Amino acid sequence: MSSTDEQVAAVLHRHGQTFAEQAGITLANKPSPLYRLLVLSLLLSARISADIAVAAARELSASGYRTPQAMLDASWQDRVDALGRGHYRRYDERTATMLGDGAQLLVDRYGGDLRRLHDGADGVPGLERKLQEFPGIGPTGAAIFCREVQGVWPDVAPYVDKRALQGAEKAGLPTSADELAALVSTADLPRLMAACVRAARA
């Protein structure tokens, strides 16, 4: 095993849980887990700790809001209360509104299925633009979604954003997308990207 391989193994061992996994999402190319990842990406975009964002995502799922229609069927106050139970209190009211508006947009434009958004996107830049049409999803949220989804949407890979590259450099790993992608399988790229992001924050 080369020194780089050893470094990758160490980084994955220490930090290699994806944010989706931490939030209890078994990511697959299906409407519900993809929607839950979109919600998680929105929550992680705010200036709030990642652990609180993940806890709020888990609470929204536990409350049954695993599809855009279920999110719409919940009242605004139901969403505020679920966010509060996840300790996501600083932005709870604004976020509850954005969750409702985003769910409505997803139902109206894509029939509630993010795979339709993916199919209609013109490459990764198009995917990023379409994701940013959702309330609360800016460049950061789009990057989070793309980093995590590339394991189930292989055409997105290798997706390596600025934050992941910062972490890769800090961890002593290569700092180009192609070199990083060559270190692991496409299925493991989300784990490596999450590890790099956590290394950047450490």
VEXDREN-2710 file (C-alpha; in Angstrom, 1 decimal):
% VEXDREN-2710
k/r/px/py/pz
1/MET/0.0/0.0/0.0
2/SER/1.4/3.4/-1.0
3/SER/1.6/6.3/1.4
4/THR/-1.3/8.0/-0.5
5/ASP/-3.4/4.8/-0.1
6/GLU/-2.6/4.8/3.6
7/GLN/-3.6/8.5/3.8
8/VAL/-6.9/7.8/2.0
9/ALA/-7.6/4.9/4.3
10/ALA/-6.9/7.0/7.4
11/VAL/-9.0/9.9/6.2
12/LEU/-11.9/7.6/5.4
13/HIS/-11.6/5.8/8.7
14/ARG/-11.7/9.1/10.7
15/HIS/-14.2/11.1/8.7
16/GLY/-15.7/8.9/5.9
17/GLN/-19.3/9.0/6.8
18/THR/-21.4/10.9/4.3
19/PHE/-23.7/13.6/5.6
20/ALA/-26.6/11.6/4.2
21/GLU/-25.6/8.5/6.1
22/GLN/-25.3/10.6/9.3
23/ALA/-28.8/11.9/8.7
24/GLY/-30.1/8.3/8.3
25/ILE/-30.6/8.5/4.5
26/THR/-29.8/5.4/2.5
27/LEU/-29.1/7.2/-0.7
28/ALA/-30.5/5.6/-3.8
29/ASN/-31.8/6.8/-7.2
30/LYS/-35.4/6.9/-5.9
31/PRO/-37.6/9.9/-5.2
32/SER/-37.8/9.8/-1.4
33/PRO/-34.1/9.6/-0.6
34/LEU/-33.2/12.1/-3.2
35/TYR/-35.7/14.5/-1.8
36/ARG/-34.4/13.9/1.7
37/LEU/-30.9/14.8/0.5
38/LEU/-32.3/18.0/-1.0
39/VAL/-33.8/18.9/2.4
40/LEU/-30.5/18.0/4.1
41/SER/-28.6/20.2/1.6
42/LEU/-30.9/23.1/2.4
43/LEU/-30.4/22.6/6.2
44/LEU/-26.6/22.3/5.9
45/SER/-26.5/25.6/3.9
46/ALA/-27.3/27.8/6.8
47/ARG/-24.8/29.2/9.2
48/ILE/-25.4/26.6/11.8
49/SER/-23.5/23.5/12.9
50/ALA/-23.5/20.5/10.7
51/ASP/-24.6/18.3/13.6
52/ILE/-27.7/20.4/14.2
53/ALA/-28.6/20.4/10.5
54/VAL/-28.3/16.6/10.4
55/ALA/-30.4/16.3/13.6
56/ALA/-33.0/18.5/12.1
57/ALA/-33.0/16.4/8.9
58/ARG/-33.5/13.3/11.0
59/GLU/-36.4/14.9/12.8
60/LEU/-38.1/15.9/9.7
61/SER/-37.8/12.4/8.4
62/ALA/-39.0/10.9/11.7
63/SER/-42.0/13.2/11.5
64/GLY/-42.9/11.6/8.1
65/TYR/-41.9/14.5/5.8
66/ARG/-39.9/12.2/3.4
67/THR/-41.6/13.3/0.2
68/PRO/-42.4/16.8/-1.1
69/GLN/-46.1/15.9/-0.9
70/ALA/-45.8/15.0/2.8
71/MET/-43.9/18.2/3.4
72/LEU/-46.7/20.1/1.7
73/ASP/-49.4/18.2/3.7
74/ALA/-47.7/19.3/6.9
75/SER/-48.7/22.7/8.2
76/TRP/-46.1/25.5/8.5
77/GLN/-46.3/25.1/12.3
78/ASP/-45.7/21.4/12.0
79/ARG/-42.5/22.1/10.1
80/VAL/-41.4/24.7/12.6
81/ASP/-42.0/22.3/15.5
82/ALA/-40.1/19.5/13.8
83/LEU/-37.1/21.8/13.2
84/GLY/-37.3/22.9/16.8
85/ARG/-37.2/19.3/18.0
86/GLY/-34.0/19.0/16.0
87/HIS/-32.7/22.2/17.7
88/TYR/-32.7/24.1/14.4
89/ARG/-34.2/27.1/16.1
90/ARG/-32.3/30.1/14.8
91/TYR/-33.7/29.8/11.3
92/ASP/-36.7/27.6/12.0
93/GLU/-39.5/29.9/10.8
94/ARG/-37.8/31.0/7.6
95/THR/-36.7/27.4/6.8
96/ALA/-40.2/26.1/7.4
97/THR/-41.4/28.5/4.7
98/MET/-38.6/27.5/2.3
99/LEU/-39.3/23.8/2.8
100/GLY/-42.9/24.4/1.9
101/ASP/-42.1/26.5/-1.1
102/GLY/-39.4/24.1/-2.3
103/ALA/-41.7/21.1/-2.0
104/GLN/-44.4/23.0/-4.1
105/LEU/-41.9/23.8/-6.8
106/LEU/-40.7/20.2/-6.9
107/VAL/-44.2/18.9/-7.2
108/ASP/-45.3/21.5/-9.8
109/ARG/-42.2/21.4/-12.0
110/TYR/-40.9/17.8/-11.7
111/GLY/-43.9/15.8/-10.4
112/GLY/-42.1/15.4/-7.0
113/ASP/-39.2/13.5/-8.6
114/LEU/-35.7/14.9/-8.7
115/ARG/-34.7/12.3/-11.2
116/ARG/-36.7/14.4/-13.7
117/LEU/-34.6/17.4/-12.8
118/HIS/-31.5/15.3/-13.3
119/ASP/-32.6/14.0/-16.7
120/GLY/-33.4/17.6/-17.9
121/ALA/-30.1/19.1/-16.7
122/ASP/-27.4/19.9/-19.2
123/GLY/-24.4/18.4/-17.4
124/VAL/-23.2/19.3/-13.9
125/PRO/-23.4/23.2/-14.4
126/GLY/-27.0/22.7/-15.5
127/LEU/-27.7/20.5/-12.5
128/GLU/-26.2/23.1/-10.2
129/ARG/-28.4/25.9/-11.7
130/LYS/-31.6/23.9/-11.5
131/LEU/-30.9/23.0/-7.8
132/GLN/-30.4/26.7/-7.1
133/GLU/-33.9/27.4/-8.2
134/PHE/-35.1/25.8/-4.9
135/PRO/-35.6/28.3/-2.1
136/GLY/-32.6/28.2/0.3
137/ILE/-30.4/26.3/-2.1
138/GLY/-27.5/28.5/-3.2
139/PRO/-24.1/27.5/-4.5
140/THR/-23.2/25.9/-1.2
141/GLY/-26.4/23.8/-1.1
142/ALA/-26.0/22.7/-4.7
143/ALA/-22.4/21.6/-4.0
144/ILE/-23.5/19.6/-1.0
145/PHE/-26.2/17.8/-3.0
146/CYS/-23.8/17.1/-5.9
147/ARG/-21.0/15.9/-3.6
148/GLU/-23.3/13.4/-2.0
149/VAL/-25.4/12.3/-5.1
150/GLN/-22.5/11.4/-7.3
151/GLY/-22.4/7.9/-5.9
152/VAL/-25.9/7.2/-7.4
153/TRP/-25.7/9.6/-10.3
154/PRO/-22.3/8.6/-11.7
155/ASP/-22.5/11.2/-14.5
156/VAL/-22.0/13.9/-11.9
157/ALA/-18.7/12.3/-10.8
158/PRO/-16.0/13.3/-10.1
159/TYR/-17.6/16.3/-8.2
160/VAL/-15.1/18.0/-6.1
161/ASP/-15.9/21.5/-4.8
162/LYS/-13.6/24.1/-3.3
163/ARG/-14.4/23.0/0.3
164/ALA/-13.5/19.4/-0.5
165/LEU/-10.2/20.5/-2.2
166/GLN/-9.3/22.5/0.9
167/GLY/-9.8/19.4/3.1
168/ALA/-7.9/17.3/0.6
169/GLU/-4.9/19.6/0.9
170/LYS/-5.1/19.7/4.7
171/ALA/-5.2/15.9/4.7
172/GLY/-2.2/15.6/2.4
173/LEU/-4.2/14.2/-0.5
174/PRO/-4.0/15.3/-4.2
175/THR/-5.8/18.6/-5.0
176/SER/-7.2/17.9/-8.4
177/ALA/-10.6/16.3/-9.0
178/ASP/-9.3/13.6/-11.3
179/GLU/-6.5/12.6/-9.0
180/LEU/-8.8/12.4/-6.0
181/ALA/-11.4/10.4/-8.1
182/ALA/-8.7/7.9/-9.0
183/LEU/-8.1/7.1/-5.4
184/VAL/-11.5/5.4/-4.8
185/SER/-14.4/3.8/-6.7
186/THR/-17.2/6.1/-7.9
187/ALA/-19.5/4.6/-5.2
188/ASP/-17.0/5.7/-2.5
189/LEU/-16.4/9.2/-3.9
190/PRO/-19.2/10.7/-1.7
191/ARG/-17.4/9.2/1.4
192/LEU/-14.1/10.7/0.3
193/MET/-15.6/14.1/-0.3
194/ALA/-17.4/14.1/3.0
195/ALA/-14.1/13.1/4.7
196/CYS/-12.3/15.9/2.9
197/VAL/-15.0/18.5/4.0
198/ARG/-14.8/17.3/7.6
199/ALA/-11.0/17.5/7.4
200/ALA/-11.3/21.1/6.2
201/ARG/-13.5/21.9/9.2
202/ALA/-11.4/20.0/11.8
END
